[in-house]
Amino acid sequence: MTTPRAPLDDAASAQLQGRVLYIEDDLVNLAAVEGLMLAHPGVQLVHAGTGLEGVRLARSLRPDFVLLDMHLPDIGGLDVVRQLNADIAERGLRVTILTGDSLSMDIIKAMSLGAYEYWVKPLDAKVFEGGLRRALTGRRPDPARTLPMALHR
């Protein structure tokens, strides 16, 4: 599924290019991310409704960035990260967890498996914008900034 694009509002938005895979089974959460993506006409959003479909699409489409829910109908988000571990290590795939869970152990486990960042729902537009820019421009997040935000929610 590809997100429709809004007219270009500013030059900064035009600078972002790439493909984002969002692995999420909740259509309300999908709609929220689709809305945020309208500001980025150069970024294609692809959706997978299950973890296994997400793994398959991540391998076949080779997205630049994966946004991943922890609770999926077939396999958990941590299992998806494990299955994509070679892609994370070999080609620098950036996988960000986006979930309602703010449990310290989940955050630590996800990051130790190679997750790029960990965002807690409800999604803050500024967190999304900054994280999307970091991921698509290849910048490494500052753990001192990103982890405390998740841990203190």
C-alpha positions in Angstrom: 0.0 0.0 0.0 1.3 3.4 -0.9 0.4 6.6 0.9 -1.1 9.4 -1.2 1.0 12.5 -1.4 0.0 16.1 -0.4 1.3 19.1 -2.4 4.9 20.1 -1.5 4.8 22.7 1.3 8.4 23.4 1.9 11.8 22.6 0.6 12.9 20.7 3.7 10.2 18.1 3.1 11.4 17.6 -0.5 14.8 16.7 0.7 13.7 13.4 2.4 13.7 10.5 0.0 13.3 6.8 0.6 11.0 3.9 1.4 9.5 3.3 4.8 7.9 -0.1 5.8 5.4 0.2 8.6 4.6 -3.2 10.2 1.3 -2.6 12.2 -2.0 -4.4 12.5 -4.0 -1.5 13.9 -5.6 0.6 11.2 -6.0 3.7 13.5 -2.3 3.7 14.1 -1.6 3.2 10.4 -3.9 6.2 9.6 -2.0 8.4 12.1 1.4 7.5 10.4 -0.1 8.0 7.0 -1.2 11.5 8.1 2.3 12.4 9.3 3.8 11.0 6.1 1.8 13.4 3.9 4.4 16.1 4.7 7.0 13.9 2.9 6.1 13.4 -0.7 9.5 11.9 -1.5 9.0 9.1 1.0 7.0 6.0 0.0 5.1 4.3 2.8 4.5 0.6 2.5 2.3 -1.3 5.0 2.4 -4.8 6.3 -0.3 -6.0 8.7 1.6 -9.0 10.2 5.1 -9.6 11.3 5.8 -12.4 8.8 4.5 -10.2 5.9 6.7 -7.4 7.2 9.8 -9.7 7.2 9.0 -10.8 3.7 8.5 -7.2 2.5 11.7 -6.0 4.3 13.7 -8.6 2.4 12.1 -8.1 -1.0 11.6 -4.3 -1.1 14.7 -3.4 0.9 13.2 -0.3 2.6 15.4 2.4 4.1 13.6 2.4 7.4 11.2 0.0 9.2 8.7 1.2 11.7 7.5 -1.8 13.8 4.8 -2.4 16.3 5.6 -4.9 19.1 2.2 -6.7 19.2 1.3 -8.3 15.9 -1.2 -11.0 15.2 1.3 -13.7 14.2 4.8 -13.0 15.7 6.0 -10.4 18.1 8.0 -7.3 17.2 11.1 -8.6 18.9 10.9 -11.8 16.7 10.7 -9.5 13.6 13.8 -7.7 14.7 15.6 -11.1 15.3 14.6 -12.2 11.8 15.9 -8.9 10.3 19.1 -9.0 12.3 21.3 -9.9 9.2 19.7 -6.9 7.3 20.4 -4.6 10.2 24.0 -5.8 10.5 24.9 -6.2 6.8 23.1 -3.3 5.1 22.4 -1.0 8.0 18.6 -1.4 7.9 17.2 0.9 10.5 14.3 -0.6 12.5 12.4 1.6 15.0 10.0 0.1 17.5 6.7 2.1 17.7 4.6 0.7 20.5 2.4 1.4 23.5 4.8 -0.6 25.7 7.2 1.5 27.8 8.6 -1.3 29.9 12.3 -0.9 30.5 13.1 -4.5 29.8 11.3 -4.4 26.4 13.3 -1.3 25.5 16.6 -2.7 26.5 15.9 -6.0 24.7 14.8 -4.3 21.5 17.9 -2.0 21.5 20.2 -5.0 22.2 18.7 -6.8 19.2 19.7 -4.0 17.0 16.7 -1.6 17.0 17.5 1.9 15.8 15.2 3.7 18.1 12.2 3.0 20.4 9.2 5.3 20.3 6.2 5.0 22.6 2.6 5.6 21.5 0.8 7.9 21.3 3.2 9.1 18.7 4.5 12.6 19.0 4.8 14.4 15.7 8.1 16.0 16.6 9.5 12.6 17.7 8.3 11.1 14.4 9.7 14.0 12.3 13.1 13.9 14.0 13.4 10.1 13.9 12.3 9.9 10.3 14.9 12.5 9.3 17.7 10.7 11.3 16.8 7.3 9.8 16.5 8.4 6.2 19.7 10.5 6.3 21.7 7.7 8.0 22.4 9.5 11.2 22.8 7.5 14.3 20.4 8.6 17.1 21.9 9.8 20.4 20.9 7.1 23.0 21.1 9.7 25.7 18.2 11.5 24.0 16.1 8.7 22.6 16.2 6.1 25.4 15.2 8.4 28.3 12.2 9.6 26.3 10.9 6.0 26.0 11.9 5.1 29.6 10.2 8.1 31.2 6.8 7.8 29.5 
